[in-house]
Amino acid sequence: MSFREAPALRQRDREMIPVGLTRAMLALALSAVAIAGYASWTGREPGGQPEASVPVAERMLILRGGGAKAVTVLSEDGAVLADLPNGGFVTVVQNALQTQRGRAGIDPLLPVRLVSYANGRLALEDPQNGWSVELYAFGSDNKAAWVRLLAP
């Protein structure tokens, strides 16, 4: 590269992200913070919450991790319900639960509650720390993996 090309490259680099676009991104970020702050300070009710419903089926489960991919699902009395060497979504949820419990200093082998609600929701709820995950929101195949564990 010659000395004469250097100013042209510097000019090109300045124009790769236009100033107007940078200002618009900053305005968007500040607007989001302002809206969230306003909602918090005024005590606005949170939106996007699942509708309240009654449970139609539930089961207490113990999720025991077995490495990066494996998970064993046990009933509350310790009977093996599923031994999954490649648990897929069940393993992902078990890892998330283990992380949350680790942060709170809770035994990872305490039971969790798998609940099916009348409005079609399916959730895994941790009675130890209030953590929960809406399992129906991750697609029908992932939901079906948990529905199989709900059946007696």
Order of alpha helices (4+ residues) and beta strands (2+ residues): alpha-alpha-beta-beta-beta-alpha-beta-beta-beta-alpha
